[in-house]
Amino acid sequence: MLLFFTLGLLIHFVFFASIFDIYFTSPLVHGMTPQFTPLPPPARRLVLFVADGLRADALYELDENGNSRAPFIRNIIMHEGSWGISHTRVPTESRPGHVALIAGFYEDVSAVAKGWKENPVEFDSLFNESKYTWSWGSPDILPMFAKGASGDHVYTYSYDAKREDFGAQDATKLDTWVFDNVKDFFHHARNNQSLFSKINEEKIVFFLHLLGIDTNGHAHRPSSRDYKHNIKKVDDGVKEIVSMFNHFYGNDGKTTFIFTSDHGMTDWGSHGAGHPSETLTPLVTWGAGIKYPQRVSAQQFDDAFLKEWRLENWKRLDVNQADIAPLMTSLIGVPFPLNSVGILPVDYLNNTDLFKAESMFTNAVQILEQFKVKMTQKKEVTLPFLFTPFKFQVIQDLVVSVLTYPLSHFVGYLLAFTLGIEVLVLSFFYRYMLTAGLTAFAAWPFLTRLWTRAKMTSLSWTFFSLLLAVFPLMPVVGRKPDISLVMGAGLLVLLLSLCVVTSLMKRKDSFIKEELLVHLLQVLSTVLSMYVVYSTQSSLLRKQGLPLMNQIISWATLASSLVVPLLSSPVLFQRLFSILLSLMSTYLLLSTGYEALFPLVLSCLMFVWINIEQETLQQSGVCCKQKLTSIQFSYNTDITQFRQLYLDDIRRAFFLVFFLVTAFFGTGNIASINSFDLASVYCFLTVFSPFMMGALMMWKILIPFVLVMCAFEAVQLTTQLSSKSLFLIVLVISDIMALHFFFLVKDYGSWLDIGTRHFTGPDCRSTAWRCRKHLTKMELKAMVSDERGQSSK
């Protein structure tokens, strides 16, 4: 028995580890030869403005009076440069966006283990290839490019991380700090000969990271006055910086300016997934080497943005976000970043055909170098006969062989079992499948004899199943915050507490004063949680930040919720109720809307589940019904009392898996970080801290899990079944589900994409095909040769 257990554990470990080994190891390779265009570049220096969290429509659209929020940028579009939309890739977070912009590749998800701040694997970038780079902005972004650079030619100037406060009065100060420090830097350079000589070199980069728009978007939403006012502030600041550069360098015409964003933002103030409001960002370029505005009579796009923005007469040039990196490198004449998969957008270049052809050829060779190194590495660690392309004809043969096998004897039972498994699998893709499953659960007592034996229990089961079925049909949590629903959930908890405590006090033999004191403390904790939620919301609306007392109460409530249930009575019902009260106090603090009601409804259904399972055992004659007041969690069950498995135990295990999935997806697809609103943690902290915020969000996820598992433990005690036996059934069901998901694993995209879609191949391979469609290597050589010949003539 021990041997089989060890072998099973080993197999599952190998399966689990294989996912990370296959899909989540870094795609980056090293050892490529740097590639650069041999012709003189059009610019000596490049200025990169990145307005963090700026949506394309927020910059380009006109306000209700027909005026632009960014008049300077709009003037550039109409009279000086080229513009378009930069299409970002998910996850639409700050670090992946900046890596795509500056290094030219779409970062793998392993960077999340570093909080999107540190480099899990070192990579090359525009900054590293430049002669000097000076950067100003957030301490979350700048260090990762400085640490990845060879040498000490990348200089960073950051403000204190505590300034990134979502509850601050004026987040535009983050951008004002950047603009002011750039001005001071150039003023200081006039009196520092060493610095003056450096900033007059060629192949240099100035990077201004502007975080204010993103911070205001999280705190107040993109439709707010604060967000739109911040855009105007940034436009004014960019205008001043451009004027300063032109004056400092004597209008030499050798400066290129690029204005863009790392990602957009949803209407409810979050980002991370693939909604157009998150993936469409502005790109405006002007200066040395950039085409002047091109007037056109008509343009063909699948959207209606041009007409909405009143820019239909100015040519729009869309790019993928990673394409901006090769554009910048070609403009100042530095080698393409070694790990870049971007394709040079030649339509932005104002240069000769020879320069364009040489740049495109260099771009193609640079991508090809990555493929060669990757192929060499794979050959070195793979047996020769295994290094062959995957054949899909294998799966088809398997399906054909299964269809020819006689399965008629098992069709009835397997159909029901398969249907249940498929509902679970589909619920990961379509939340409304949970509603379908819970509706079927509601009808279950009426399809058996339970209705005739326990009418009140059956009606309660049906009512709470249908009530819980409503949640998967509601919008994802965070999109429409409503504190009144959180207050309503708190009042329902208090009402339930009053009823339960009153009922328990009537049983003087089983309820002592110490237990009453524990319950009263938990009721007080619920009241304080309601006060903190309301008070914090009001304070943030007044832009007064998070009150210190509210923060202390929130953390104290979280800490006590892990300890207080242990002080309650070990009697099954009283312990479960104590766990609910403690966890609900914390859940209220982490709620922003209707999800505050979810654990309460789920717990009611779990309590009915415990009762109805007792009825099913008595109905089948397996064992006698026990009173819940006589069962204790601390009771040491004699293993000789455990009964053998019955067919109905498969249903119980299936119920557990279904309720766990419901706890996971009931209020939104939490495989996606975009499903979370940062407002969920505002009762605990407002200063940006990815690990702390992530930990709080993870605890919010786990609370419904804890409630379900506590209920399942109670079911195991009341049905006198070994937990090992039940969990073995759960393991079998989970393994069958895992077979579905093993073929759907994807290692890029948002967390929602990674969790729900299939893997489609490494970036280098897909980009190589895109580059092949654009221009083949031989065609590029021909163009280069032809242009060289024309030049010599």
C-alpha positions in Angstrom: 0.0 0.0 0.0 2.8 2.4 0.9 4.6 1.6 -2.4 1.5 2.4 -4.5 1.0 5.6 -2.5 4.6 6.7 -3.0 4.5 5.8 -6.7 1.2 7.8 -7.2 2.7 10.8 -5.4 5.7 10.7 -7.6 3.7 10.5 -10.8 1.6 13.5 -9.8 4.7 15.4 -8.9 6.2 14.7 -12.3 3.0 15.7 -14.1 2.9 19.0 -12.1 6.5 19.8 -12.6 6.4 19.1 -16.3 4.0 22.0 -16.9 6.5 24.4 -15.5 9.4 22.7 -17.3 7.7 22.8 -20.7 5.9 26.1 -20.6 7.2 28.3 -17.9 10.9 28.3 -18.3 12.3 31.5 -19.7 12.1 31.7 -23.6 15.2 33.9 -23.7 18.4 32.7 -25.1 21.9 34.2 -25.0 25.0 34.0 -27.2 23.7 35.9 -30.3 25.9 38.3 -32.3 24.7 41.9 -32.1 23.3 43.3 -35.3 23.1 46.9 -36.3 22.5 49.0 -39.4 25.8 50.0 -41.0 24.5 53.3 -42.4 24.6 56.6 -40.5 21.5 57.1 -38.3 19.3 60.2 -38.6 19.4 61.1 -34.9 22.1 61.5 -32.3 19.7 61.2 -29.3 16.3 59.9 -28.5 13.7 61.1 -25.8 11.2 58.4 -24.8 8.1 59.5 -22.8 6.0 56.7 -21.4 2.7 57.8 -19.8 1.9 54.8 -17.6 -1.7 53.7 -17.9 -2.7 56.1 -20.7 -5.5 54.8 -22.9 -5.4 55.7 -26.6 -8.9 57.1 -26.7 -8.2 59.3 -23.6 -5.4 61.0 -25.4 -6.8 61.3 -29.0 -10.5 62.0 -28.3 -11.9 65.5 -28.0 -13.8 66.7 -24.9 -17.4 67.8 -24.9 -16.4 71.3 -26.1 -14.5 69.9 -29.1 -11.1 70.6 -27.5 -8.2 68.2 -27.1 -7.0 67.3 -23.6 -3.5 67.3 -25.0 -3.2 70.2 -27.5 0.5 70.0 -27.8 0.5 66.3 -28.8 -2.4 66.8 -31.2 -0.5 69.7 -32.8 2.4 67.3 -33.3 0.1 64.8 -35.0 -1.2 67.4 -37.4 1.9 69.3 -38.2 5.2 67.6 -37.2 5.2 63.8 -36.9 3.5 60.4 -37.3 1.0 58.7 -35.1 -0.9 55.5 -34.6 -2.0 52.9 -32.1 0.4 50.6 -30.3 -1.2 47.2 -29.8 0.0 45.8 -26.5 0.1 42.1 -25.5 -1.4 40.7 -22.3 -0.7 40.6 -19.4 -1.2 44.4 -19.7 1.0 45.2 -16.7 3.7 47.9 -16.3 6.7 45.7 -16.4 5.8 43.5 -19.4 4.8 46.7 -21.2 8.1 48.4 -20.6 10.0 45.3 -21.5 8.2 45.1 -24.8 8.8 48.8 -25.5 12.5 49.0 -24.5 13.7 45.4 -25.0 11.4 44.3 -27.9 10.1 41.0 -26.5 7.0 39.9 -24.7 8.2 38.8 -21.3 7.4 35.3 -19.9 5.1 35.0 -16.9 8.0 33.9 -14.6 8.6 37.6 -13.9 5.5 37.7 -11.6 7.5 35.8 -9.0 9.6 38.9 -8.7 6.6 41.2 -8.4 7.1 42.5 -11.9 10.1 44.4 -10.6 13.3 42.2 -10.7 14.7 40.4 -13.7 14.2 36.6 -13.4 16.5 36.3 -16.4 18.8 39.0 -17.6 18.0 40.5 -21.1 19.3 43.0 -23.6 17.6 46.3 -24.2 17.8 49.6 -26.0 19.3 51.2 -22.8 22.0 48.5 -22.6 23.0 49.1 -26.3 23.0 52.9 -26.0 26.2 54.8 -25.2 24.4 56.5 -22.2 20.9 56.4 -20.9 19.4 58.8 -18.3 16.0 57.9 -16.8 13.6 59.5 -14.4 10.5 58.0 -12.8 9.1 55.1 -10.7 11.4 52.9 -8.6 9.3 50.0 -9.8 10.4 50.4 -13.4 13.8 52.0 -13.7 16.0 49.6 -11.7 15.2 46.6 -13.9 16.8 48.1 -16.9 19.8 49.4 -15.0 20.5 46.0 -13.5 20.2 44.3 -16.8 22.8 46.7 -18.4 26.4 45.8 -18.9 28.6 48.5 -17.4 27.5 51.6 -15.6 26.2 53.7 -18.5 22.5 53.6 -17.4 21.6 56.2 -14.8 18.4 56.2 -12.9 16.7 59.0 -10.8 13.7 57.8 -8.8 11.4 59.2 -6.2 10.6 57.4 -3.0 8.2 54.4 -3.4 5.9 55.8 -0.7 4.9 58.5 -3.1 3.0 55.9 -5.1 -0.1 56.2 -2.9 -3.5 55.4 -4.4 -5.1 57.4 -1.6 -2.9 60.5 -2.1 -4.5 63.9 -2.8 -2.7 64.7 -6.0 -0.9 61.9 -8.0 0.1 64.4 -10.7 3.0 65.3 -8.4 4.7 62.1 -9.6 4.9 63.5 -13.1 5.7 67.0 -12.0 8.7 65.5 -10.0 10.0 63.9 -13.2 9.7 67.1 -15.3 11.3 69.3 -12.7 14.2 66.9 -12.2 14.9 66.7 -15.9 15.1 70.5 -16.1 17.4 70.6 -13.1 19.6 67.9 -14.7 20.2 70.0 -17.8 20.7 73.1 -15.8 23.3 71.3 -13.8 24.9 70.0 -17.0 25.8 73.5 -18.2 28.1 73.8 -15.1 29.5 70.3 -15.2 31.9 69.8 -18.1 32.0 66.0 -17.7 28.2 65.6 -17.8 28.0 68.2 -20.6 30.3 66.2 -22.8 28.3 63.0 -22.1 24.9 64.4 -23.1 26.4 65.8 -26.3 27.5 62.3 -27.4 25.6 60.3 -30.0 23.6 57.2 -29.4 22.2 58.4 -26.1 18.7 58.0 -24.7 16.6 60.0 -22.2 13.7 58.1 -20.6 10.9 59.8 -18.7 8.5 57.4 -16.9 5.3 59.2 -16.0 3.2 57.3 -13.4 0.6 59.9 -12.4 -2.0 58.9 -15.0 -1.9 55.3 -13.9 -2.1 56.1 -10.3 -5.1 58.5 -10.8 -6.8 55.9 -13.0 -6.6 53.2 -10.2 -7.7 55.6 -7.6 -10.5 57.6 -9.4 -11.2 55.7 -12.7 -10.3 56.9 -16.2 -13.5 58.8 -16.6 -12.7 61.0 -13.6 -11.7 64.6 -13.7 -8.4 63.7 -12.0 -7.4 61.3 -14.8 -8.2 63.7 -17.5 -6.6 66.6 -15.7 -3.4 64.5 -15.4 -3.3 64.1 -19.2 -3.3 67.9 -19.6 -0.5 68.1 -17.0 1.6 65.6 -18.9 0.9 67.4 -22.2 2.1 70.7 -20.7 5.2 68.9 -19.2 6.1 67.3 -22.6 5.8 70.6 -24.3 8.2 72.2 -21.8 10.7 69.4 -22.1 10.7 69.4 -25.9 11.3 73.2 -25.9 14.1 72.8 -23.4 15.8 70.1 -25.6 15.5 72.1 -28.7 17.0 75.2 -26.9 19.8 73.2 -25.2 21.0 71.5 -28.4 20.5 74.6 -30.6 17.7 73.2 -32.7 20.2 70.9 -34.4 17.4 68.6 -35.7 19.1 65.5 -34.3 16.7 64.7 -31.6 13.9 62.1 -31.9 10.9 62.2 -29.6 8.6 59.2 -28.9 5.5 59.5 -26.8 3.6 56.3 -25.9 2.2 54.2 -23.0 2.9 50.8 -21.5 -0.8 49.8 -21.2 -4.3 51.2 -21.0 -6.9 50.8 -18.3 -10.5 49.6 -18.0 -13.4 51.8 -17.2 -13.3 50.5 -13.6 -9.6 51.3 -13.1 -7.8 48.1 -13.6 -5.5 46.4 -16.2 -4.0 43.0 -16.9 -6.3 41.4 -19.4 -7.0 41.9 -23.1 -9.9 44.4 -23.3 -9.3 47.0 -26.0 -9.3 49.7 -23.4 -6.2 48.0 -21.9 -4.4 46.9 -25.1 -4.8 50.1 -27.3 -2.2 52.7 -26.4 -1.1 55.9 -28.1 2.0 56.2 -30.2 3.2 59.7 -31.4 6.6 60.3 -32.9 8.4 63.3 -34.2 11.8 64.8 -34.8 14.9 63.4 -36.5 14.2 60.5 -38.9 10.4 60.5 -38.5 8.0 61.1 -41.3 6.0 64.3 -41.3 2.2 64.1 -41.2 0.6 62.5 -44.3 -2.8 63.8 -45.4 -5.1 61.2 -46.8 -8.6 61.1 -48.1 -9.6 57.7 -46.8 -8.3 55.0 -44.5 -9.4 51.4 -43.9 -9.6 50.2 -40.3 -11.9 47.8 -38.6 -12.8 50.4 -36.0 -14.5 53.8 -36.0 -11.8 55.6 -33.9 -10.6 57.9 -36.7 -14.0 59.5 -37.1 -14.6 59.7 -33.3 -11.2 61.4 -32.8 -11.6 63.6 -35.9 -8.3 62.3 -37.3 -9.5 60.6 -40.4 -7.4 62.9 -42.7 -4.1 62.2 -41.0 -2.5 58.8 -41.8 -2.7 56.4 -38.9 0.2 53.9 -38.6 -0.5 51.0 -36.1 2.2 48.9 -34.7 2.7 46.0 -32.2 4.2 47.3 -29.0 7.4 45.3 -29.4 8.0 46.9 -32.8 8.8 50.2 -31.1 12.1 48.9 -29.8 13.6 48.2 -33.3 12.2 51.6 -34.4 14.1 53.4 -31.7 17.4 51.5 -32.3 17.4 52.2 -36.0 16.8 55.9 -35.3 20.0 56.3 -33.2 22.1 53.6 -34.8 22.6 51.2 -32.0 22.4 47.3 -32.3 19.0 45.8 -32.1 18.3 44.3 -28.6 19.5 40.7 -28.8 16.2 39.3 -27.5 13.9 41.5 -29.5 11.1 39.9 -31.6 9.8 43.3 -32.8 9.5 44.1 -36.6 10.7 47.5 -37.7 7.8 49.7 -38.7 9.4 51.3 -41.8 6.4 53.5 -42.5 7.5 55.7 -39.6 11.0 56.3 -41.1 11.8 59.4 -43.1 14.9 58.1 -44.8 16.3 56.6 -48.0 15.1 53.2 -49.4 18.7 52.0 -48.8 18.5 52.8 -45.1 15.1 51.2 -44.8 16.3 48.0 -46.6 19.5 47.8 -44.5 17.5 48.2 -41.3 14.9 45.6 -42.3 17.6 43.2 -43.3 19.4 43.7 -40.0 16.1 43.2 -38.1 15.5 39.8 -39.9 19.0 38.6 -39.2 18.7 39.5 -35.6 15.5 37.5 -35.2 17.1 34.6 -37.1 20.1 34.5 -34.8 17.7 33.8 -31.9 16.2 30.9 -33.7 19.6 29.4 -34.5 20.8 29.6 -30.9 17.5 28.1 -29.6 17.7 25.2 -32.1 21.3 24.5 -31.2 20.4 24.4 -27.5 17.5 22.1 -28.0 19.6 19.7 -30.1 22.3 19.5 -27.4 19.8 18.3 -24.8 17.6 16.1 -26.9 18.3 12.6 -28.3 18.6 12.8 -32.1 15.7 10.5 -32.9 13.5 12.6 -30.6 14.3 15.9 -32.2 11.4 15.7 -34.8 8.4 17.9 -35.4 5.2 16.9 -33.5 2.7 15.0 -35.6 -1.0 15.8 -34.9 -2.0 12.4 -37.0 -1.3 10.6 -33.4 -4.5 12.2 -31.7 -6.7 11.2 -34.7 -5.5 7.6 -34.5 -6.3 7.5 -30.8 -9.8 8.8 -31.4 -10.5 6.3 -34.1 -9.3 3.4 -31.9 -11.6 4.5 -29.0 -14.6 4.8 -31.3 -14.2 1.2 -32.5 -14.0 -0.2 -29.0 -17.4 -1.6 -27.7 -18.6 0.6 -24.8 -22.3 0.0 -24.9 -22.4 -1.7 -21.5 -21.1 1.4 -19.8 -22.9 4.1 -21.7 -25.5 4.9 -19.1 -23.2 5.4 -16.1 -20.4 6.9 -18.0 -22.7 9.4 -19.7 -23.8 10.9 -16.4 -20.2 10.9 -15.0 -18.8 12.4 -18.2 -21.5 15.1 -18.3 -20.6 16.1 -14.7 -16.9 16.3 -15.5 -17.5 18.3 -18.7 -19.6 20.8 -16.8 -16.7 21.3 -14.4 -14.3 21.7 -17.2 -16.5 24.1 -19.1 -17.0 26.2 -16.0 -13.4 27.3 -16.3 -14.3 28.8 -19.7 -17.9 29.9 -19.1 -19.0 30.9 -15.7 -22.7 30.3 -16.5 -22.0 26.6 -16.5 -21.8 26.8 -12.7 -25.4 28.2 -12.8 -26.5 25.2 -14.9 -24.8 22.8 -12.4 -26.3 24.5 -9.3 -29.7 24.5 -11.0 -29.4 20.7 -11.5 -28.3 20.4 -7.8 -31.5 22.2 -6.8 -33.6 19.6 -8.6 -31.7 16.7 -7.1 -33.9 16.1 -3.9 -37.0 15.9 -6.1 -35.5 13.2 -8.3 -34.9 11.0 -5.2 -36.9 10.0 -2.1 -35.3 12.8 -0.1 -38.3 15.1 -0.8 -40.7 12.7 1.0 -38.4 12.2 4.0 -37.1 15.7 4.7 -39.2 18.4 3.0 -37.8 21.3 4.9 -34.2 20.3 4.3 -34.9 19.6 0.6 -36.6 23.0 0.2 -33.7 24.8 1.9 -31.2 22.9 -0.4 -33.2 24.0 -3.4 -33.5 27.6 -2.3 -29.9 28.2 -1.5 -28.7 26.3 -4.6 -30.7 28.6 -6.8 -29.6 31.6 -4.8 -26.0 30.7 -5.2 -26.6 30.0 -8.9 -27.2 33.8 -9.4 -23.6 34.8 -8.6 -21.9 33.3 -11.7 -24.4 35.3 -13.9 -23.4 38.6 -12.4 -20.6 40.9 -13.7 -17.0 40.2 -12.6 -16.1 41.6 -9.2 -14.6 45.1 -9.2 -16.3 46.5 -12.3 -19.2 48.2 -10.5 -18.2 48.8 -6.8 -21.2 49.3 -4.5 -20.4 49.8 -0.8 -24.1 49.6 0.1 -24.1 45.9 -0.8 -21.1 45.3 1.5 -23.1 47.1 4.3 -26.1 44.9 3.5 -24.0 41.8 3.7 -22.7 42.9 7.1 -26.3 43.5 8.4 -27.3 40.0 7.2 -24.4 38.5 9.1 -25.4 40.4 12.3 -29.0 39.3 11.9 -27.9 35.7 11.4 -25.6 36.0 14.5 -28.5 37.3 16.6 -30.7 34.3 15.6 -28.0 31.7 16.2 -26.8 33.1 19.5 -30.4 33.4 20.7 -31.0 29.8 19.7 -27.9 28.6 21.4 -28.6 30.5 24.7 -31.8 28.5 25.0 -29.7 25.3 25.3 -28.2 26.1 28.7 -26.6 22.7 28.9 -24.4 23.2 25.8 -23.7 26.9 25.9 -21.5 28.5 28.5 -20.6 32.2 29.2 -17.1 31.9 27.7 -18.6 30.7 24.4 -21.1 33.5 24.5 -18.2 36.0 25.0 -16.4 34.6 21.9 -19.5 35.0 19.7 -20.1 38.6 21.0 -16.5 39.5 20.2 -17.0 38.2 16.7 -20.2 40.2 16.3 -18.3 43.3 17.5 -15.6 42.5 14.9 -18.2 42.4 12.2 -19.6 45.8 13.3 -16.1 47.3 13.2 -15.4 45.9 9.8 -18.6 47.6 8.5 -17.5 50.9 10.0 -14.0 50.6 8.6 -15.3 49.9 5.0 -17.7 52.9 5.1 -15.2 55.2 6.8 -12.3 54.3 4.4 -14.5 54.8 1.4 -15.6 58.2 2.6 -12.1 59.3 3.4 -10.7 58.2 0.0 -13.5 60.1 -1.8 -12.5 63.2 0.1 -8.9 62.4 -1.0 -7.7 62.3 2.7 -6.0 58.9 2.4 -6.4 55.8 4.5 -7.0 56.7 8.2 -4.4 55.1 10.5 -7.0 53.8 12.9 -8.9 52.1 10.1 -5.7 50.4 9.0 -4.9 49.2 12.5 -8.4 47.8 13.0 -8.2 46.0 9.6 -5.0 44.3 10.3 -6.1 43.4 13.8 -9.3 41.9 12.4 -7.3 39.8 9.9 -5.0 38.5 12.6 -7.7 37.7 15.1 -9.8 35.8 12.4 -7.1 33.1 12.4 -7.1 32.6 16.1 -10.6 33.4 17.6 -12.4 30.3 16.0 -10.0 28.1 18.0 -11.4 29.5 21.2 -15.0 28.5 20.3 -16.7 25.2 21.2 -15.5 22.1 19.3 -19.1 21.2 18.8 -19.6 20.9 15.0 -22.3 23.5 14.4 -20.8 26.1 16.9 -17.3 25.7 15.4 -18.5 26.1 11.9 -20.5 29.2 12.8 -17.5 30.7 14.6 -15.4 30.2 11.5 -18.0 31.9 9.4 -18.2 35.0 11.6 -14.4 35.4 11.8 -13.9 35.0 8.1 -16.8 37.2 7.1 -15.3 40.1 9.1 -12.1 39.9 7.0 -14.1 39.3 3.8 -16.1 42.4 4.3 -12.9 44.5 4.6 -11.8 43.0 1.2 -15.1 43.5 -0.6 -16.2 46.3 -2.9 -19.7 45.1 -4.0 -22.0 42.1 -4.3 -19.2 39.5 -3.6 -19.6 40.3 0.1 -22.8 38.3 0.0 -21.2 35.2 -1.7 -19.5 33.6 1.4 -22.8 34.0 3.4 -24.9 32.3 0.8 -22.3 29.6 0.2 -22.1 28.9 4.0 -25.8 28.5 4.2 -25.8 26.0 1.4 -22.9 24.1 3.1 -24.8 23.8 6.3 -27.8 22.4 4.4 -25.4 20.0 2.6 -24.2 18.6 5.9 -27.8 18.0 7.0 -29.0 16.5 3.7 -26.1 14.0 3.5 -27.3 12.6 6.9 -30.7 12.1 5.3 -29.2 10.3 2.4 -27.3 7.9 4.7 -30.4 7.1 6.7 -32.4 6.7 3.6 -30.0 4.1 2.2 -29.7 2.4 5.5 -26.0 2.7 5.7 -26.0 4.3 9.2 -28.2 6.1 11.6 -28.7 9.8 11.7 -26.6 11.7 14.3 -27.4 15.0 15.9 -25.1 17.8 14.8 -24.9 19.0 18.5 -23.4 15.6 19.4 -20.6 15.7 16.9 -17.3 17.4 17.7 -14.4 18.4 15.4 -12.0 17.3 18.1 -13.5 13.8 18.4 -11.0 11.1 17.7 -12.8 8.7 15.4 -12.1 5.0 15.8 -10.9 3.7 12.3 -12.9 0.5 12.9 -16.1 2.7 12.7 -15.2 3.7 9.1 -17.5 2.1 6.6 -16.6 0.9 3.1 -17.2 3.0 -0.1 -20.6 3.1 -1.8 -21.6 4.4 -5.2 -23.2 7.4 -3.6 -19.8 8.5 -2.2 -18.7 9.3 -5.8 -21.5 11.9 -5.8 -20.3 13.3 -2.5 -16.7 13.7 -3.9 -18.1 15.3 -7.1 -20.1 17.8 -4.9 -16.9 18.8 -3.2 -15.1 19.4 -6.4 -18.0 21.4 -7.8 -18.3 23.5 -4.7 -14.6 24.2 -4.8 -14.8 25.4 -8.4 -17.8 27.5 -7.5 -15.8 29.0 -4.6 -13.1 29.8 -7.2 -15.2 31.2 -10.0 -18.4 32.3 -8.2 -17.7 36.0 -8.2 -15.4 36.2 -11.2 -12.6 34.5 -13.1 -9.9 34.9 -10.6 -7.3 33.3 -12.8 -7.1 36.8 -14.2 -5.4 39.5 -12.2 -7.7 41.9 -14.0 -10.7 40.5 -12.1 -9.3 42.3 -9.0 -9.9 45.9 -8.2 -7.1 47.4 -6.1 -9.9 49.1 -4.1 -10.4 45.6 -2.4 -7.3 46.2 -0.3 -7.7 49.9 0.5 -8.8 49.1 4.0 -5.4 47.6 4.6 -3.1 49.8 2.5 -3.1 52.3 -0.4 0.6 52.5 -1.1 1.5 50.2 -4.0 3.1 47.0 -2.7 2.5 44.1 -5.1 3.4 41.2 -2.8 1.4 42.5 0.1 -1.6 43.4 -2.1 -1.3 40.0 -3.8 -1.2 38.2 -0.4 -4.4 40.0 0.7 -6.2 39.2 -2.6 -5.1 35.5 -2.3 -6.6 35.4 1.2 -9.8 36.8 -0.2 -9.8 33.9 -2.7 -9.1 31.3 -0.1 -11.9 32.3 2.3 -14.6 30.5 0.3 -12.3 27.5 -0.1 -11.9 27.3 3.7 -15.6 27.4 4.2 -16.2 24.6 1.7 -13.4 22.4 3.2 -14.7 22.9 6.7 -18.1 21.8 5.5 -16.6 18.7 3.7 -14.8 17.7 6.9 -18.1 17.9 8.7 -19.7 15.7 6.0 -16.9 13.2 6.4 -17.5 13.0 10.2 -21.3 12.7 9.9 -21.1 10.0 7.2 -18.4 8.0 9.0 -16.3 7.7 5.9 -12.5 7.8 5.9 -11.2 11.1 4.5 -8.5 9.2 2.7 -11.2 7.3 0.7 -13.1 10.4 -0.2 -10.0 12.3 -1.2 -8.9 9.4 -3.4 -12.2 9.8 -5.4 -11.6 13.6 -5.6 -8.1 12.9 -6.9 -9.4 10.6 -9.7 -12.0 13.3 -10.7 -9.3 16.0 -10.6 -6.9 13.8 -12.8 -9.6 13.3 -15.4 -10.1 17.1 -15.5 -6.4 17.6 -15.7 -6.2 15.6 -18.9 -8.4 18.3 -20.5 -6.2 21.1 -19.3 -2.8 19.6 -20.1 -3.6 20.2 -23.8 -4.8 23.7 -23.2 -1.8 25.1 -21.4 -0.5 28.5 -22.7 2.6 30.4 -21.6 1.7 33.9 -22.7 -1.2 36.3 -22.4 -3.1 37.5 -19.3 -3.7 35.2 -16.4 -7.1 34.6 -17.8 -5.6 33.6 -21.2 -2.9 31.5 -19.6 -5.6 29.7 -17.5 -8.1 29.1 -20.3 -6.5 28.9 -23.8 -4.2 26.6 -25.7 -0.5 27.1 -26.2 0.3 28.2 -29.7 4.1 28.3 -29.9 7.1 30.4 -28.9 7.3 34.1 -29.8 10.4 33.7 -32.0 8.6 31.2 -34.3 5.5 33.3 -34.7 7.5 36.5 -35.2 9.7 34.8 -37.8 6.6 34.0 -39.8 5.4 37.5 -39.5 8.8 38.7 -40.7 8.7 36.2 -43.6 5.4 37.6 -44.7 6.8 41.1 -44.5 9.9 40.5 -46.5 12.1 37.5 -47.1 15.8 37.5 -46.4 16.7 37.0 -50.1 14.4 39.9 -51.1 16.1 42.1 -48.5 19.5 41.2 -49.8 18.4 42.0 -53.4 17.1 45.4 -52.3 20.3 46.1 -50.4 22.4 45.1 -53.4 20.3 47.1 -55.8 20.4 50.2 -53.7 24.1 49.9 -53.2 24.5 49.6 -57.0 22.4 52.6 -57.6 24.4 54.6 -55.1 27.7 53.6 -56.7 26.4 54.6 -60.1 
